[in-house]
Amino acid sequence: MTATRTILVSGDAGAPAVAAATALHAARGGRRVWLLAADDPHRALDSVLGVRLEPEPLRYATGLTVSRIDEQAAFRHALGEIAGRLKPALDLLGAEPLDPEELTALPGIARIALLRALPAADGDVLVVLAPPPAELIGALALPEQLERYLDRLVPEQRQAARALRPLLAGLAGVPMPADWLYESRGKAAGVLAESRAAITSPGTSVRLVVSADGHPFDDLRRIRAGLALHGHRPDAVVVHGALPDKALESPDPWLAALAERRREELAALTAASDAPVLLTGLADVTLEAVADRLYGDGPGPEPLAAEPWPVEDRLAEEGLLVWHLALPGAERADLDLVRRGDELVVGLGAHRRVLALPSALRRCTVAGAGLTDGVLTVRFAPDPALWPRG
């Protein structure tokens, strides 16, 4: 069975049209496509498609099915998972359970709903109208973060103590965690593993959408750095609303100067990006026209593999091991590094990731760090107390 190609379309007000055109183009190529609105509170995708999207799948065109995430249903499902476990305690306190009609999705549930939807994709291509880039980066980072919290709060090794729980309770003189806690831990771990596998699949990529007149290039740099921190690279940058080439020859000096400035900005963006830069123009008013302008007769951009983070052995020359972390777009002013035990906490502006150190580096002390051309190099010196002699 071929893995689903997943394209997470994220950006500004042009993202709904790009997501819809991307899905339509893939369907016209004979593939089974699912277009999912994961972040569309104002139903912009509905307006682009001319239909009202609901959680129930709707056949929009040959090979193309459309729907939207139901945050309310996702919240009720999540609450229903624990409601039965909490009922004895609620009954003891005399609390009345909430009716399903009273439940309102809490902030952040959209991320959970998106993560649950990715592994459930059925088709050749899944195109997602995703949250804005900053929120999307947070969602992509969530499974790894939650797995770490789960390992710290309910370590897997403690499940072996279930059979000894009555004995341990007697020895400790306090109640031990109930079996349902360990069962829930195992179930949650399975769900997180599925979500993380879908996110890190070679067929999953992020496609960024920006406006030609929004001067988005500093924002794009930060977005690229945030994605790279969590092991992702955009497969393309779509610039919408580009002026036509003939505007360069306009008799209006203001329009000609604007067109020249935009051309220089696009040239700089293309030179700085390792992903293709695609354009849609002001005249591309139909989804078919947008799809043709972006992708032509080809399949469209393919996912770019995450750049490796190797450890370089410089022990013989400098007595150091050097960890190279590719973070294109990162700037020194945004960078924050903290060594904590066997982990390195890397902060880039609003984004943070806790990295487990490779085994050799755990027996070293940090000797310095530097950021050059989008690559963070962290230097480690062997700790004589931990490093093998000779």
N, C-alpha and C positions, 0 to 999 in steps of 0.2 A: 504494500500500500504506500503510495507517494505521500510525503508529508505536505501539509497545507502551507502554501505560500501566504504569509501574513504581512500586510502593509499597514502600518500605523501612521495615518496622515494627521499631522499636527501643525498648528500655526495660527494665523490670523483669520480675518473674515473670509479669505479666499479658500480656506481649507474644505468647506462643504462641497464646493464645485469641483475642486481637484479630486476629492475622495470619490464623488459620484462619477466623474469622467474616468478615473482610474478603474473603477469597478466595471463600468460600461465597456471600456476598451478590452479588459480581460475577458468579459463575456462574449464580445464580438469575435474574440480569438478562439472560441469553442470550448472555453473552460467553464466549470461550474463555480459561480462566484456568489459570495455572501457579503453584502454591504451592511455594516452594523454601525448605528449611531450610538457611540458610547458617551459622548459629551456634547449635547445639543439642547440646552435648556430652552432656547428660543425657537427651536424647530427650523433652523436655517436649512438643514438638509431636506426637510419636507418641502420647503419652498423651491429648492433647486430641482427636486424630482417631480414636484407637482402632485404628490400623494401624501397622505397622512400616515406616518410610520407608527406602528404599534409593536409591542413585544412579540406578537404572533407573526411569523414570517409571511411576507407577501411577495408573490411572483411579479416582478416589475417588467422584466423583458426576458427574452430567451436566454436561459442560463444564468439569469441574475435574480437573486432573492434579496429582499431588503427587510430590515427590522431595526428596532431600537432596544437598548437595554432598559429593563424595568427595575429601577432602583428600589421601589417599594417592595416588589416581590423578592429581590435579593435580601433586603433587610428582614423581611418576615421569615425567609428561609433561615437566615443566620440566627435569628432570635428563637425560631422553632427548634433549632438544634440543641439549645441549652434550656429551653423552657421546662421540659420534662424533668431535667436534673434539679432545677431550682424549685420546682413545685412544693416538695416537702418543707423546704425552708420558708417559702412564702406562706404556706398554710400555717406553719408554726407561728409566724409573725402576725397572722390574721390579715395579710395583704390580699387584695383582690387582683387576679390576673387581668391584664389588658386585653380588650377585644382586638381582633385583627384590624378593624376599622379605625381604631384609635392610634395605630402605630404609624409614625412618620419617620422616614429614612433619616438617619443621622448624617452629619457632615463626614465625608470620607468613605461612605458606603459605595460611591460610584467607583472608586478604585478597586474595592473588593469585587464588585460586580464585573468590572472589566477583566480582572484576573481570572475569574471563574469562567468567563465567556471564551477566552482564548483557547484553552484545551478542548472546549466543546465544539470547536469549529468543524463543520462538515462540508467539504467541498475542496476544489482545487486551489481557490484563492479566497482569502478573507481580507477585505478592506475595511478598516475601522476608522471612522471619524473620531479621533482620539482627543483627550483633553489638551489644553494648551501645553507648550513644551515643558514649562517648569513643573506642572502637575503630572504630566506624563512621565518625566524622569523620576518623580517620587513614586509613581505607580510601578514602574519597572524595577525600582529598588526595593519595593515592599516585600516580596517573597524572601529575599536574602535576609532582610532585617528581621522579619518575623521568625524565620528559622533560627536565627541567632538568639532571639529572645526566648524562643521555645526551648532551645538547648540549655539556656542558662536557668530558666525557671522550673522546667520539668525535664531534667536530663534523661535521655533514653536509657542510660544504665540503671536508673532507679526503678524502671519497670520490672527488673528482675526481683525486686523486693516484694512484689505483690503477694507471692505465696507465703512470705514470712510476715505479712502485715499484722496478724493477730499477736504473734510473738513480740515483734518490735513495739507494738502499741503497749503491751504489758511491761516491757523493759523500760520504755521511755516514760510511761505514765501519762501519755497524751494520745489522742486519736491520731491515726495515720491517715494520709490521703485516701479517699475512696477509690475503688476500682474505676469508676466512671472518669476520673481525672486522667488516668493513664490511657483509657480507651479514647477519650477525646483528644489527648495528645497525639496518639497514633493516627487518628483520622485527620487532624489538622495538618500533621506532617505530610500525609499523603496528598492532600489538596495543594499544599505549598509546593511540593515537589512537582506536581503536574503543571502548576502555573509557571514555575521557574523553568521547567523544560520547554514550555511553549515560548517563553520570552527569549531564552537563549538558543532556540533552534536556529540552525543555519539559514532557514527560510524566512525568518522574521526580521523585519527592518523598519526603520522610521523614515518617513518622507516629510521634510519640512516645507512649509508654505509661508512665504513672506510677500509683502506688497512692494512693488517697484518704487513707490513714492513715500515709503515709510522710514527710509534711512535705517534699515534693520541690521546693519552689518555688525555693530558692536553686540547686539543681542544674539545674533547668530554665533558669534565667537563664544559667548558664554554658554549657549545651548550645546554647541559641539563639545565644549569642555565637560559640561555636566553629563552628557551622554557617554563620553569616553571614560569618565570616572567609573561608570557602572558597566563598562564593556560593550558599548554600542556605538555604531557609526551610522550617520544618515546615509541612505542609499542615493538620495538626490535632494537638491534644493530647488523648489519651484517658485519662481518669481512671477507673480501675476500682475496684470495691468501695465505691462511694458509698452512703451511708445513704439509705433511702427518705425521702420528704418527711414521711411520717406520724411519723417519729422525733422531729420537732420538737415534736409534741404528746404525746409519751410521758409517762406518769405517773411514770416513773423520772427524777428530776432530773438524774442523771449522764448518762443517754443523751440527754435533751433538750438539755443544755448542750453535749455533744459534737456533736450534730447542728447546733446553731447555730454552733459554731466552724467546723465543716467547711463550712457554707454560706458563711460570711464568707471563708474561704480560697478557695473556688471563685469567689466573686464577685471577689476581688482578682486571681486568676489570669486570669479572663476579661477583666478590665479591662486587664491588662498584656499580654495576648497579641494579636497581630494575626492569629492563626489560630483557627479555631473550637475550642472546648473541648467534647468529647463525653464522656458519662458512661455507665458500665455499673454496675449495682447488684449487691448481694449475691444478689438473687433471680434474676439472669440466669445460669442454670446450664447451659443448652444453647447450642450455637453459633448455632442459629437465633434464640434469644432475645437473645443478644449482638448479632447482626447487626441484628435488628429495632430494638433499643434504640439502637444507634449510628447506623444509616443510614435506618431506616424504608423508605419506598418510593423514596427518591431514589437518585442514583448515588453519593453520598458526596462528601467534600471534593475539590476540584480543586487542582492544584498552584498554588502562589503564585510568581510570577516574582521573581527576585532583585532587590533594590532597586539602582538604578543608583548608580555612584560617579562623579559628574560633577566636572569641573574648572571652578571658577568664576573668571571673569576680573575681577579687581579692580585691574587695573593703573592705570586712569585715576584711581580714587579713592584707593587705598592703596599702589599700586606692588607688588601681590602677586597671585599665583595661588593659589587655595585648592582643595585636593583634599578632597572630602567622601566619607568611607567609612562607609556605614551598617552599624553593628555593634550591633543591638539586644541588650540584655542585658549589654553590656560595662561593666566598671567600671574606674575609673582605676588602682586598686591592682593589677589584673591585666595592665595594658597595658605593653608594652615596644616601643620604636621604635628602629630603627637604619638610618641611610642608608648604603648601600654602593654607590658608583659610580652606576650607572643603575638601582639597585634600592632598594626600601624593605622592610626586614624588619619585619613586624608580629607581635608575640607577644601572645597572650591566654592567660594561665595556661599550661597544658600545650600549647597549640596555637600553631603558628607558620606563617607563609606569607611567601614571598619574592615581592614584587610588582614587576613591571617598571614603571618610571615612564612615564607618558605622555610623548611626545616633547618637548613644551614644557617639562615639569618637569625634564628631564634637563639643561637649560641654566640651572638655578636652584640656589640654596642653600636649605636648610631654615631658615625663619625662626621656627618655633614650631609647636606643636600643642596641641589641646584636645579634650576629650571632653564633649559635652553632649547629654543625652537620647538616648543610644545612637548618636550620630553622631560619628565621629572626624574632625576637621578638621585638615589639615596645611597650613601656610602656607609658600609658596615665594617667595623674592625672586629676580628675574633676576640672573644673574651677569654683570657688565659685560664680562668677558673673553669670554663665550660668546654673549651676547644680541646680536641684530642692532641696529646703530645706527639710531635714528630709529623 
